[in-house]
Every structure is written in structure tokens, then in C-alpha cells.
């Protein structure tokens, strides 16, 4: 996943002299809405050339040595016309970073960082398209698959701006087929880590106009379980989906999650975390098992129940439930993580015709 926090992390890694402005520019590009841009042509001989960063003309054979002299490990170099895309790491470890190198001028422009399972291809001058499976390179977490295009921006003369936004990023919204299994959550050694030491409780669950929404609080059975909710950052529980095509039953399994808890003393919990984080006398807390209410445009017969250490939600999908996505957020000053499963109908512009 390519996000603002990662961009900040990637920029801190840059040791190239004179790239402070580039670092700020890349961060601004990640935060700002992506604007349409023409693919960037390589600066021609007649164009005023930006300050060269590498000896020119740049050759593919020389690039690894230039990067290694600055503490980086080049993992791949791909040529495009007279230019290059350089994939490299710092100290030989994740994350992987990408630069566009203009062969004629030696100018280097940072493109993006790549998730652990990302792939990419050059789609035009100064333009790279990437896809990921959602596995983060910086945290043991698997999120939504992602795809997008990053482009180097140039002015009317084909020059790369030195003191302005260097790149633009266009991402494609991810929509998943509910008939295909999906997992989001903790990830370790290339597989789901469903035995996390973080235990959660359903705070709220409900049917929305276009899907389902959930929010979570710590398991309050003990101070230890309660405290295990907070290391590093609060987050939603790991979950997975499955689908029975014969009955059209969509199943959502929330790992290490319960519907009721409350063995720990409220005063003990408030002393540990501080007053005001959660409502007074929150525990014991119970969310009722059973139906989540009336049917919706996409869902029928939605129920919630405990199943061992997990909570399971089942729903019958209507024929209108063609694709879904996941939206995450955090409430209560980042102490009540939440997410939504959002469905949509078939869209001929997005999905084409059968």
C-alpha cells in the first residue's frame, strides 16, 4: 500500500545530496488529489536541462555503482528509450524504491515505494504503473490490493520542475468479487496470522444502505487482554470472507473477537488508560447475537454470533451485490477502530458487458 506514512518513511531514507526539495515534493504529491497529466517526455537536447545528478550520458551498466556508492542496493534497472527506472533498497532490505533517471541529463526523480508483493511496468515516458496484493513492506499487515500510475511531471518545455511537485499519483479504486475469498489483517511469513495477541470486542454492528459497518473496543475480560489492544496502534481485527454460491451466503469471520466481555474492574482499566478514553462504566459490555435488522438493497437475513474465539457474520446477498470494497477508519481519538463492507451494483463503465 502506498500511503502518506510510507512516503514520509521513504523520504527519510534518501541520502542523495540536494534532494531535500524532492522529498517535500513527493510528499505533497501523495497528499494532494492527483491531477491529470500528460506522460512526461525525456528532455530533448534543445530543452534547458536540469542540473545533472549523475555523470552523463548515463548508461545502464554504470547505474548500480552510482547507487551503491551512496549506500543503496540496486535490485533492477529497466530501460525506456534513453531513460531508466531504477529499483533499489537501502541496505538490501525492504521497502523497494523506484527512481526515474533521465539518461541525457542524469536527473533522478523519486517515483514511489513498493509494497512487498508489488509489481510494476513502464507504460510511457516518465510513467510507471504498479499493482500490489496489499501486503505491506513496513508492517506485518495485508490490506486491500492496490493499483495505480505514477508520472513524472514536466513543463511546456519538457523540463522537470526543481522546486515544485515532481510527480503525480493516480490510484484505481479496488472492488472485489464477493465470490472470491478475501483476507485482511495480520500477516506473517507470507500467510495470514490469525492468532494475534490482540483481542477485540464488537462495539457496534449494523446494516447500512450499501453494506455493513462495524466498530471495536478492547476485550475487557482482563487488564492483560484490554492492554493487548493498544501496542503500536489500534486496528480492526483480522477478518476473512467466504461465499456459498448455492445459497448465496456471504460469511465474514472476525478473528480473536467476542460479543461480550467485562471481567476487569472499570477503575483498574481507567487507571491504566486514563479517564475519558471510553464511556464511563463501559464494562461489562455486550452486543446482542442474532439478527442485525431489516433487509437492505444488497443483503438479506444478516446475523451475528460468536464461534469459539471469533465472531461470525452471515448474510444472503441479493443479485444486486456484484462487487464490494472495504473502508477503514478510527473513532474515539483513535481508540475505536472501525470498518465498512460496501457493496455496489454492476457498472457497465467499470465492468463492461458479459
C-alpha positions as CSV (number, residue, x, y, z in Angstrom):
1,X,0.0,0.0,0.0
2,X,1.3,3.3,-0.9
3,X,0.3,5.9,1.6
4,X,1.3,9.1,3.2
5,X,3.1,7.5,6.1
6,X,5.1,5.3,3.8
7,X,6.1,8.3,1.6
8,X,7.4,10.0,4.7
9,X,9.4,6.9,5.6
10,X,10.8,6.6,2.1
11,X,11.9,10.3,2.1
12,X,13.8,9.8,5.3
13,X,15.9,7.2,3.7
14,X,17.1,9.5,0.9
15,X,20.8,10.3,1.3
16,X,21.3,11.9,-2.1
17,X,22.7,15.4,-1.8
18,X,20.4,18.2,-2.9
19,X,17.2,16.0,-2.7
20,X,15.5,17.8,0.2
21,X,13.2,19.6,-2.2
22,X,12.4,16.4,-4.0
23,X,11.4,14.7,-0.7
24,X,9.0,17.5,0.1
25,X,7.6,17.4,-3.4
26,X,6.9,13.7,-3.3
27,X,5.1,14.0,0.0
28,X,2.9,16.8,-1.4
29,X,2.1,14.7,-4.4
30,X,1.0,11.8,-2.2
31,X,-1.3,14.1,-0.1
32,X,-2.8,16.1,-2.9
33,X,-5.6,14.9,-5.2
34,X,-4.0,13.6,-8.3
35,X,-4.4,15.8,-11.3
36,X,-4.5,14.5,-14.9
37,X,-1.1,14.9,-16.6
38,X,0.4,14.1,-19.9
39,X,3.1,11.4,-19.9
40,X,6.5,13.0,-19.4
41,X,8.8,13.0,-22.5
42,X,12.5,12.8,-21.9
43,X,14.0,16.3,-22.0
44,X,15.4,16.9,-25.5
45,X,18.7,18.4,-26.4
46,X,17.0,21.7,-27.3
47,X,15.4,22.0,-23.9
48,X,17.2,23.7,-21.0
49,X,18.5,20.7,-19.0
50,X,18.0,20.5,-15.2
51,X,21.1,20.2,-13.1
52,X,22.7,16.8,-13.7
53,X,22.9,14.5,-10.6
54,X,24.8,11.6,-12.3
55,X,27.7,11.8,-14.9
56,X,26.2,12.0,-18.4
57,X,25.3,10.3,-20.6
58,X,24.0,7.7,-18.1
59,X,24.4,4.1,-19.0
60,X,22.6,1.1,-17.6
61,X,25.9,-0.7,-16.7
62,X,27.1,2.3,-14.6
63,X,23.9,2.9,-12.6
64,X,24.3,0.2,-9.9
65,X,27.8,1.6,-9.0
66,X,26.4,5.1,-8.6
67,X,23.7,4.0,-6.2
68,X,25.9,1.6,-4.2
69,X,28.4,4.4,-3.6
70,X,25.6,6.2,-1.7
71,X,24.6,3.2,0.4
72,X,21.9,1.7,-1.7
73,X,21.5,-1.7,-3.3
74,X,20.1,-1.8,-6.9
75,X,17.8,-4.7,-7.5
76,X,16.8,-4.0,-11.0
77,X,17.3,-1.5,-13.8
78,X,14.8,-1.2,-16.7
79,X,15.5,0.9,-19.8
80,X,13.0,3.0,-21.6
81,X,14.2,4.9,-24.7
82,X,17.2,6.9,-23.3
83,X,15.9,6.8,-19.7
84,X,15.9,4.2,-16.9
85,X,13.7,3.1,-14.0
86,X,15.9,2.0,-11.1
87,X,14.6,-0.2,-8.4
88,X,16.7,-0.2,-5.2
89,X,16.7,-0.7,-1.4
90,X,18.6,0.8,1.5
91,X,20.9,-1.8,3.0
92,X,19.4,-4.6,0.9
93,X,16.1,-4.7,2.9
94,X,12.5,-3.6,2.2
95,X,10.9,-1.4,1.2
96,X,11.8,-1.2,-2.5
97,X,12.0,2.3,-4.0
98,X,11.8,3.5,-7.6
99,X,13.5,6.3,-9.4
100,X,13.1,7.6,-12.9
101,X,16.6,8.5,-14.3
102,X,16.8,10.8,-17.3
103,X,19.7,9.3,-19.3
104,X,20.6,12.5,-21.1
105,X,20.8,14.8,-18.1
106,X,21.4,12.4,-15.2
107,X,18.4,13.8,-13.4
108,X,16.8,11.5,-10.8
109,X,13.2,11.7,-9.8
110,X,11.8,9.6,-6.9
111,X,8.7,7.9,-8.1
112,X,7.3,5.7,-5.3
113,X,7.9,3.0,-2.8
114,X,6.6,-0.5,-3.4
115,X,4.7,-2.9,-1.1
116,X,6.3,-6.3,-0.5
117,X,4.3,-8.1,-3.2
118,X,4.1,-5.2,-5.7
119,X,4.9,-5.5,-9.4
120,X,5.2,-2.7,-11.9
121,X,5.7,-1.9,-15.6
122,X,6.8,1.1,-17.6
123,X,3.8,2.4,-19.5
124,X,5.3,5.5,-21.2
125,X,7.9,8.3,-20.8
126,X,8.2,9.1,-17.1
127,X,5.3,6.8,-16.3
128,X,5.1,3.6,-14.3
129,X,2.0,1.5,-13.5
130,X,2.1,-0.6,-10.3
131,X,-0.2,-3.3,-8.8
132,X,0.0,-4.8,-5.3
133,X,-1.6,-7.7,-3.4
134,X,-2.0,-5.5,-0.3
135,X,1.0,-6.9,1.7
136,X,2.7,-4.0,3.5
137,X,6.5,-3.7,3.3
138,X,6.8,-1.9,6.6
139,X,4.2,-3.6,8.9
140,X,3.0,-7.2,9.2
141,X,-0.4,-6.4,7.6
142,X,-2.3,-7.3,4.5
143,X,-4.8,-4.8,3.2
144,X,-6.7,-4.2,0.0
145,X,-5.0,-4.9,-3.3
146,X,-4.0,-1.6,-5.0
147,X,-3.1,-0.4,-8.5
148,X,-2.2,3.0,-9.9
149,X,0.1,5.0,-12.1
150,X,2.8,7.4,-11.1
151,X,4.0,10.0,-13.6
152,X,6.9,12.5,-13.7
153,X,5.6,16.0,-14.3
154,X,7.2,18.3,-16.8
155,X,6.5,21.8,-18.0
156,X,5.7,23.0,-21.5
157,X,9.4,22.7,-22.5
158,X,9.7,19.2,-21.2
159,X,11.6,20.2,-18.1
160,X,11.2,18.6,-14.7
161,X,10.3,21.3,-12.1
162,X,13.0,21.5,-9.4
163,X,11.1,23.4,-6.7
164,X,7.5,22.1,-7.2
165,X,5.6,18.9,-7.4
166,X,7.7,16.3,-9.2
167,X,5.2,13.5,-9.7
168,X,1.5,12.8,-9.7
169,X,-0.1,9.6,-8.5
170,X,-3.4,8.2,-9.8
171,X,-4.8,5.2,-8.0
172,X,-7.7,2.9,-9.0
173,X,-10.4,2.1,-6.5
174,X,-10.4,-1.6,-5.6
175,X,-13.5,-3.6,-6.0
176,X,-13.6,-7.3,-5.0
177,X,-15.7,-10.2,-6.2
178,X,-17.7,-11.5,-3.2
179,X,-17.5,-15.0,-4.6
180,X,-13.7,-14.9,-4.1
181,X,-12.2,-15.5,-0.6
182,X,-10.6,-12.4,0.8
183,X,-8.4,-11.8,3.9
184,X,-7.4,-8.6,5.6
185,X,-5.3,-8.4,8.7
186,X,-2.1,-9.5,10.4
187,X,0.4,-11.2,8.0
188,X,3.5,-13.2,8.9
189,X,5.9,-15.3,6.8
190,X,3.7,-15.0,3.7
191,X,0.5,-16.1,5.2
192,X,-2.4,-14.9,7.5
193,X,-1.5,-14.6,11.2
194,X,-4.9,-15.3,12.7
195,X,-3.5,-16.0,16.2
196,X,-2.6,-12.4,17.0
197,X,-2.3,-11.5,20.7
198,X,-4.7,-8.5,20.1
199,X,-8.2,-9.4,21.3
200,X,-11.2,-7.2,20.4
201,X,-14.9,-6.9,21.1
202,X,-17.7,-5.8,18.8
203,X,-18.8,-2.3,19.9
204,X,-21.4,-1.8,17.2
205,X,-22.5,-3.7,14.1
206,X,-25.3,-2.6,11.7
207,X,-26.7,-2.8,8.2
208,X,-26.1,0.3,6.1
209,X,-27.8,1.3,2.9
210,X,-25.0,-0.2,0.9
211,X,-23.4,-2.7,3.2
212,X,-22.3,-3.4,6.8
213,X,-20.4,-1.4,9.4
214,X,-18.5,-2.5,12.5
215,X,-16.6,-0.8,15.3
216,X,-14.5,-2.4,18.0
217,X,-13.3,-1.8,21.6
218,X,-10.8,-3.8,23.7
219,X,-11.7,-7.2,25.2
220,X,-12.5,-6.2,28.8
221,X,-12.2,-9.7,30.4
222,X,-8.9,-8.8,32.0
223,X,-6.4,-6.0,32.2
224,X,-4.0,-8.1,30.1
225,X,-6.5,-8.6,27.3
226,X,-7.5,-5.0,27.5
227,X,-3.9,-3.8,27.2
228,X,-3.1,-6.1,24.3
229,X,-5.4,-3.9,22.2
230,X,-3.1,-0.9,22.1
231,X,0.6,-1.7,21.1
232,X,1.8,0.4,18.2
233,X,-1.7,1.5,17.1
234,X,-5.3,0.3,17.4
235,X,-6.6,-1.5,14.3
236,X,-9.6,-3.6,13.2
237,X,-9.4,-7.4,13.9
238,X,-8.1,-9.6,11.1
239,X,-11.0,-11.0,9.1
240,X,-11.7,-13.2,6.1
241,X,-14.7,-13.7,3.8
242,X,-16.2,-16.7,2.1
243,X,-19.2,-17.3,-0.2
244,X,-21.5,-20.2,-0.7
245,X,-22.8,-19.8,-4.3
246,X,-25.7,-22.3,-3.9
247,X,-27.3,-20.4,-1.1
248,X,-25.7,-17.0,-1.9
249,X,-24.5,-16.8,1.7
250,X,-21.6,-14.3,2.3
251,X,-19.7,-15.1,5.5
252,X,-17.4,-12.7,7.4
253,X,-15.2,-14.2,10.2
254,X,-13.7,-11.7,12.7
255,X,-10.7,-13.4,14.3
256,X,-10.0,-13.0,18.1
257,X,-13.2,-11.1,18.6
258,X,-16.1,-11.5,21.0
259,X,-19.6,-10.1,21.5
260,X,-19.4,-9.6,25.3
261,X,-16.7,-9.1,28.0
262,X,-16.2,-7.3,31.2
263,X,-14.3,-9.2,33.9
264,X,-11.8,-6.5,34.5
265,X,-12.5,-3.8,37.1
266,X,-13.5,-0.5,35.4
267,X,-11.4,1.5,37.9
268,X,-8.4,-0.6,37.1
269,X,-8.8,-0.1,33.4
270,X,-9.4,3.6,33.7
271,X,-6.3,3.9,35.9
272,X,-4.3,2.1,33.2
273,X,-5.5,4.1,30.1
274,X,-6.8,7.3,31.7
275,X,-10.3,8.6,32.1
276,X,-12.4,9.8,29.2
277,X,-10.9,7.4,26.6
278,X,-14.1,5.3,26.7
279,X,-17.6,5.9,28.2
280,X,-17.7,5.7,32.0
281,X,-18.5,2.2,33.3
282,X,-18.3,0.7,29.8
283,X,-17.7,-2.8,31.0
284,X,-19.3,-5.3,31.3
285,X,-20.4,-4.7,27.7
286,X,-22.5,-7.0,25.5
287,X,-23.5,-6.7,21.9
288,X,-26.5,-9.0,21.2
289,X,-26.2,-12.0,19.0
290,X,-28.8,-12.6,16.4
291,X,-30.3,-10.6,13.6
292,X,-28.8,-7.2,12.7
293,X,-32.2,-5.9,11.5
294,X,-34.2,-5.4,8.4
295,X,-33.0,-6.4,4.9
296,X,-31.3,-3.9,2.6
297,X,-30.7,-3.4,-1.1
298,X,-27.8,-5.8,-1.1
299,X,-28.3,-8.0,2.0
300,X,-31.0,-10.3,3.5
301,X,-31.1,-12.3,6.7
302,X,-28.0,-10.8,8.3
303,X,-27.0,-12.4,11.6
304,X,-24.1,-12.1,14.0
305,X,-22.9,-14.8,16.5
306,X,-19.8,-15.9,18.4
307,X,-18.0,-19.0,17.1
308,X,-15.2,-20.1,19.5
309,X,-12.6,-17.2,19.7
310,X,-14.2,-15.5,16.7
311,X,-17.3,-13.6,15.7
312,X,-19.1,-14.7,12.5
313,X,-21.5,-12.6,10.4
314,X,-23.6,-14.2,7.7
315,X,-25.8,-12.6,5.1
316,X,-27.6,-13.7,2.0
317,X,-26.5,-11.5,-1.0
318,X,-29.1,-10.2,-3.3
319,X,-28.5,-10.4,-7.1
320,X,-27.6,-6.7,-7.0
321,X,-24.4,-7.3,-4.8
322,X,-21.9,-7.5,-7.6
323,X,-18.7,-6.2,-6.0
324,X,-17.5,-4.9,-2.6
325,X,-14.7,-2.9,-1.1
326,X,-13.5,-2.2,2.5
327,X,-13.3,1.2,4.1
328,X,-11.4,1.6,7.4
329,X,-11.5,4.4,10.0
330,X,-11.0,5.1,13.6
331,X,-13.2,6.8,16.2
332,X,-12.8,7.9,19.8
333,X,-9.4,9.6,19.3
334,X,-8.1,6.5,17.5
335,X,-9.3,4.1,20.2
336,X,-12.3,2.7,18.4
337,X,-11.2,1.2,15.1
338,X,-14.0,0.6,12.6
339,X,-14.6,-0.6,9.0
340,X,-17.3,-0.9,6.4
341,X,-18.0,-3.5,3.8
342,X,-19.5,-1.5,0.9
343,X,-21.3,-3.3,-1.9
344,X,-22.2,-1.9,-5.4
345,X,-24.2,-3.0,-8.4
346,X,-22.7,-3.9,-11.7
347,X,-21.5,-0.8,-13.5
348,X,-21.1,-1.1,-17.3
349,X,-18.5,1.7,-17.4
350,X,-16.3,-0.2,-14.8
351,X,-17.1,-3.8,-15.5
352,X,-18.1,-3.9,-19.2
353,X,-20.7,-6.2,-20.6
354,X,-20.8,-10.0,-20.2
